[in-house]
Amino acid sequence: MSTSFTITDESRDYTRYSLEENPFPYSPVPAEDPTIYCGQDHVVEAVSDTVSTLLSTGKSKHLVVTGKYGNGKSHTLKYARSLVRDREDVVVGYVAQPGDGFHDIYHEFMYDIGFDRVQELAYEYLARITRDETDRNPISGTAMQNLIDDGDVLLSDIVPAAVQRLSDVTKFADFARAMVHMVYEDTNLYAWQWLTGEGIRYEQRKTMEIHTALDDDTMTVRAFTSFKNLLQDLGYIGVYVFIDEFESIAQLSAKEKQSTLNSIRHLMDQNSSGLSILFACAPEVWQEVMQEYHAFSERIGHEVALRPLTDDQLYELVESYLDTARPDDQAGLDPFTEDALQVVLQRSQGNIRQVLSICSRVLDEAADNEKQTVKDQLVHETLEKQ
């Protein structure tokens, strides 16, 4: 007996449920810019307060979000990031996981901001110097770039003053030179590699008159603080850093873990204003950090724990996803019955990732079998097939 695969591009029909598509993700991983966030008012309050404190006061405040695997830590961080990343008065960086130490955190942070954005900041700083040193009045980085490209302002006339002032602001002359070299066509790639801690050859550093390398945690903490001070000198309120999967530090050696936590602690100590760090961490690892590394954990203003979903939170979550695929103003849980969702809640144990995965599979099963309603029996049958 032979069996062949059936592969087709024919879409399932969800119109019987007044849905344009299956709104639940087949692979329930957090979207880069989530549009849905449901439940857990205590988490919403804690995240909102942490994020708002920097915006309203300029003072640094930090938070760790704990929760078991699949309970929504990454989703919470990415949702919070989506609320502030488009603001023009802050800079936001996301770190997927801390890697082998603070050097890796810094590297991922800078890469998330990106070459173009850092180059734009360099032009913004040159615009600031140009307004102070000449009769020109560029009001943005783009306007500054146009003046340079058109030959209306010569780099040789403003770069020395820019390097001097930025060195005074950051207390790190090599960082100042690297930022300024972001606008030079022949050296901006070297400058970017240096600024991200990738490492460049001595000859490339010499071309930019840079004497040090960003090759360890201590130097990257210094560079991070310099970057934040640059932003504040330009009038930005500060920097948000979202560090996901912080529990991976448990895989580091004791020495590496201590170095990583010490570096973050030093960063916090050096930046009492203009910096907000939000961590996502498994609760057992965070408990270990609090017990063994008091000097670090005491710097975190607050911890908030994600809990398994309650009945009402699950209903809200499912309805929110269904609403994204409805072409009209219909609301409610249809085609799911409350009994069906109770089975989903029991089988998922309130785990958000499991809830979304089960709902996705069950809705497809209902469509394939032309069921008008998703009842508890269908949920049981679908899960028994797996």
C-alpha positions in Angstrom: 0.0 0.0 0.0 1.5 3.4 -1.0 0.6 6.7 0.5 1.4 10.0 -1.3 1.5 13.5 0.1 -1.3 15.9 -0.9 0.1 19.4 -1.3 -2.2 22.2 -2.4 -2.4 26.0 -2.4 -6.1 25.9 -1.9 -7.2 27.8 1.1 -9.6 26.6 3.8 -13.0 28.3 3.9 -13.7 30.1 7.1 -16.6 32.2 5.9 -19.1 30.0 7.7 -17.6 31.5 10.9 -17.7 35.1 9.5 -13.9 34.9 9.4 -11.6 35.9 6.5 -8.9 33.5 7.7 -7.7 31.5 10.7 -6.6 34.4 13.0 -4.6 32.1 15.4 -0.9 31.7 14.6 0.2 28.2 13.4 3.5 28.9 15.1 2.6 30.9 18.1 5.7 32.9 18.5 5.5 36.6 19.3 5.1 39.0 16.4 7.7 41.7 16.0 5.1 44.4 16.5 2.2 42.7 18.4 -1.2 44.4 18.1 -3.0 42.3 20.7 -2.3 42.2 24.4 -4.9 40.7 26.8 -5.3 40.0 30.4 -2.9 40.4 33.4 -3.8 44.0 34.6 -1.0 43.8 37.2 1.6 43.3 34.4 0.1 46.1 32.2 0.3 48.4 35.2 4.0 47.5 36.1 5.2 47.8 32.5 3.3 51.0 31.9 4.7 52.6 35.1 8.3 51.6 34.2 8.1 52.8 30.6 6.2 56.0 31.6 8.7 57.0 34.4 11.5 57.6 31.9 9.2 59.6 29.6 7.7 61.7 32.3 10.7 62.3 34.6 13.8 61.3 32.6 14.8 59.2 35.5 16.0 55.6 35.0 13.7 52.8 36.0 14.0 49.0 35.4 11.8 46.0 35.5 12.0 42.2 35.2 9.0 40.3 33.8 9.0 36.6 34.9 6.8 33.8 33.8 7.0 30.2 32.7 7.8 29.2 29.1 4.9 30.2 26.9 3.2 32.5 29.3 3.9 35.6 27.3 7.2 37.1 28.5 8.5 37.8 25.0 5.1 39.0 23.8 5.0 41.4 26.7 8.4 42.9 25.9 7.7 43.2 22.2 4.3 44.8 22.9 5.8 47.3 25.2 8.6 48.0 22.7 6.0 48.6 20.0 4.4 51.3 22.1 7.6 53.4 22.3 9.7 52.5 19.3 8.1 55.0 17.0 8.5 58.0 19.4 11.0 60.6 18.2 12.3 61.5 21.6 13.7 58.1 22.6 15.8 55.3 21.1 14.7 51.7 21.5 16.8 48.5 21.2 15.7 44.9 21.6 18.1 42.1 22.6 16.8 38.6 21.8 19.0 37.0 24.5 22.1 38.0 26.5 24.6 35.7 24.8 27.9 35.2 26.5 28.1 38.5 28.3 27.5 42.2 28.2 29.6 42.6 25.1 27.0 40.5 23.3 24.1 42.5 24.8 25.7 45.7 23.6 26.4 44.2 20.1 22.8 43.0 19.6 21.4 46.3 21.0 23.4 48.4 18.5 22.5 46.0 15.6 18.8 46.4 16.5 19.1 50.1 16.2 20.9 49.7 12.9 23.6 51.3 10.8 21.2 53.8 9.2 19.8 55.1 12.5 23.3 55.5 14.0 24.5 57.3 10.9 21.5 59.6 11.1 22.4 60.4 14.7 25.9 61.3 13.6 24.5 63.7 11.0 22.2 65.1 13.7 25.2 65.8 15.9 27.0 67.5 13.0 23.9 69.6 12.4 24.1 70.7 16.1 27.7 71.7 15.7 27.0 73.5 12.4 24.3 75.6 13.9 26.7 76.6 16.7 29.8 77.1 14.6 28.5 78.6 11.3 25.7 80.7 9.9 24.0 77.6 8.5 20.9 76.3 10.2 20.3 72.6 9.4 17.4 71.4 11.5 17.8 67.7 11.0 20.3 65.0 10.1 19.0 64.8 6.6 19.4 68.6 6.1 22.9 68.3 7.4 23.7 65.4 5.0 22.4 67.5 2.1 24.6 70.5 3.0 27.6 68.2 3.1 26.7 66.4 -0.2 26.2 69.7 -1.9 29.5 71.1 -0.7 27.8 74.0 1.2 29.5 72.8 4.5 32.9 71.2 4.5 33.5 68.4 7.0 37.0 69.8 7.7 35.4 72.9 9.1 33.1 71.2 11.6 34.6 67.8 12.4 37.3 69.0 14.9 34.7 70.9 16.9 32.3 67.9 16.7 35.0 65.5 18.0 36.0 67.9 20.8 32.5 68.5 22.0 31.4 64.9 21.8 34.5 63.8 23.6 33.6 66.2 26.4 30.0 64.9 26.5 30.9 61.2 26.4 34.3 61.3 28.2 35.4 58.8 25.5 37.3 60.3 22.6 37.5 57.1 20.6 33.7 56.8 20.7 33.4 60.4 19.5 35.8 59.8 16.5 33.9 56.6 15.5 30.5 58.4 15.6 31.9 61.2 13.4 33.4 58.7 11.0 29.9 57.3 10.4 29.5 60.2 7.9 32.6 59.4 5.9 32.0 57.2 2.9 35.4 55.5 3.0 35.4 54.7 6.8 31.8 54.5 7.9 31.8 50.7 7.7 34.9 50.5 9.9 33.3 53.0 12.3 30.1 50.9 12.4 32.1 47.7 13.1 34.0 49.4 15.9 30.8 50.9 17.4 29.1 47.5 17.4 32.0 45.8 19.1 32.7 43.6 16.1 36.4 44.4 16.1 38.5 45.9 13.4 42.2 45.7 12.5 44.8 48.1 14.0 45.3 49.7 10.6 41.6 50.5 10.3 41.5 52.0 13.8 44.6 54.1 13.0 42.8 55.5 9.9 40.2 57.0 12.2 42.7 57.8 15.0 40.9 55.3 17.3 43.3 53.8 19.9 41.1 51.3 21.8 39.0 48.3 20.9 35.5 47.5 22.2 36.4 43.9 23.0 35.3 43.3 26.5 32.4 44.0 28.9 34.1 47.0 30.6 34.7 48.8 27.3 31.2 48.1 26.0 29.6 49.4 29.2 31.6 52.6 28.6 30.5 52.8 24.9 26.9 52.2 25.9 27.0 55.1 28.4 28.7 57.3 25.8 25.9 56.5 23.3 23.2 57.4 25.9 25.0 60.6 26.8 25.2 61.5 23.1 21.5 61.1 22.8 20.7 63.2 25.8 23.0 65.9 24.5 20.9 65.9 21.3 17.8 66.3 23.4 16.5 62.8 23.5 14.9 61.7 26.8 16.9 58.5 26.8 17.2 54.8 25.8 15.0 51.7 26.3 16.6 48.3 26.3 14.5 45.2 26.1 16.5 42.1 27.0 14.6 38.8 26.3 15.4 35.3 27.5 17.5 36.6 30.3 17.4 33.1 31.9 20.0 32.0 29.4 22.6 33.5 31.7 22.1 30.3 33.8 24.1 28.5 31.0 27.2 30.7 31.6 30.0 29.8 33.9 30.0 31.3 37.3 32.7 33.8 36.3 30.9 34.8 33.1 27.6 35.2 34.9 29.2 37.4 37.5 30.8 39.5 34.9 27.6 39.9 32.9 25.6 40.9 36.0 28.3 43.2 37.3 28.5 45.0 33.9 24.7 45.6 33.8 24.9 46.8 37.4 27.7 49.2 36.5 25.6 50.4 33.5 22.7 51.1 35.8 24.9 52.9 38.4 26.4 55.1 35.7 23.1 56.1 34.3 20.7 57.3 36.9 18.8 59.1 34.2 18.0 58.4 30.6 18.0 54.6 30.7 15.2 52.0 31.2 15.9 48.2 31.0 13.2 45.7 30.9 14.2 42.0 31.2 12.2 38.8 30.5 13.3 35.9 32.7 12.2 32.5 33.8 11.2 32.7 37.5 13.6 30.1 38.8 16.6 31.8 37.3 15.5 35.2 38.6 15.1 33.7 42.1 18.6 32.4 41.8 19.9 35.9 40.8 18.1 37.5 43.7 19.6 35.0 46.2 23.1 35.0 44.9 23.7 38.4 43.3 22.1 41.0 45.6 24.1 43.9 44.2 22.5 43.3 40.8 19.0 42.4 41.8 18.7 45.4 44.1 19.1 47.7 41.1 15.9 46.4 39.5 13.0 48.5 40.7 10.4 45.8 40.4 9.5 42.3 39.4 6.2 41.3 37.9 5.1 37.8 37.3 3.0 36.5 34.4 0.4 34.0 35.6 -1.6 31.3 33.7 -4.7 32.7 32.1 -8.0 32.7 33.9 -11.3 32.0 32.2 -12.1 35.6 31.6 -8.6 36.3 30.3 -8.7 33.4 27.9 -12.1 34.5 26.5 -10.7 38.0 26.0 -7.6 36.6 24.2 -9.6 34.4 21.9 -12.1 37.1 21.1 -9.3 39.6 20.4 -7.8 37.2 17.8 -11.1 36.4 16.2 -11.8 40.2 15.8 -8.7 40.6 13.7 -10.2 38.3 11.0 -13.8 39.5 11.1 -14.8 41.6 8.1 -17.7 43.2 10.1 -18.4 44.5 13.6 -19.5 41.1 14.9 -18.1 40.3 18.4 -18.1 37.4 20.7 -16.5 34.0 20.9 -18.3 32.3 17.9 -17.6 29.8 16.6 -16.2 28.6 19.9 -18.5 27.6 22.7 -17.6 28.4 26.3 -17.5 24.6 27.0 -15.0 24.2 24.2 -12.8 27.0 25.6 -12.9 25.4 29.1 -11.3 22.3 27.6 -8.7 24.5 25.9 -8.0 26.1 29.2 -7.7 22.8 31.0 -5.5 21.2 28.3 -3.2 24.3 28.0 -3.2 24.9 31.8 -3.6 28.6 30.9 -0.4 28.8 28.9 -0.9 31.4 26.2 1.3 29.7 23.6 -0.6 26.4 24.1 -4.0 28.2 23.9 -3.2 29.8 20.6 -1.8 26.6 19.2 -4.8 24.6 20.2 -7.3 27.2 18.9 -5.6 27.3 15.6 -5.6 23.5 15.1 -9.2 23.1 16.3 -10.5 25.9 14.0 -8.9 24.2 11.0 -10.4 20.9 12.1 -13.8 22.4 12.3 -13.4 24.0 8.8 -12.2 20.7 7.3 -15.2 18.9 8.7 -17.7 21.6 7.9 -18.6 22.1 11.6 -20.7 25.1 12.2 -19.6 25.4 15.9 -16.5 24.4 17.8 -17.7 22.3 20.7 -15.9 20.6 23.6 -16.0 17.3 21.9 -14.3 18.6 18.8 -11.4 20.0 21.0 -11.0 16.6 22.6 -11.0 14.8 19.2 -8.5 17.2 17.7 -6.1 16.9 20.6 -6.3 13.1 20.6 -5.1 13.0 17.0 -1.8 14.6 18.0 
